[in-house]
Amino acid sequence: MTVQSNKSINPVIANFADMSDDSFIRPTDCAQLLSISIATFWRLVASGKLKTHKLTERTTTIRAGDLRAFINAQKGGV
C-alpha cells in the first residue's frame, strides 16, 4: 500500500534553479527557499541585505537573481 501526501510541492521552490534572474518571487516563497521565517525575511529586507521590488501597492517581490546572489554570498561566508 502506498501512502500519498496531501502536500504538493511549491512550484516556485521546485523550479527555482530554472527561473530566469529577472523572475519575481513572493516573500513567502523566498522565506521557504532560504528555510527562514517570514519575520526573518523582513529583517533581512530592513537591514538592506535583500532588495525587494514593489509591483503594486500591495505586491512585494524579490528578483530571483538577487535571491541567488544573496544565497551565494551566504555560502561564501560574507
Secondary structure, DSSP 8 states (H G I E B T S, - for coil): -----S----HHHHTGGGS-TT-EE-HHHHHHHHT--HHHHHHHHHTTSS--EEEETTEEEEEHHHHHHHHHHHHTT-
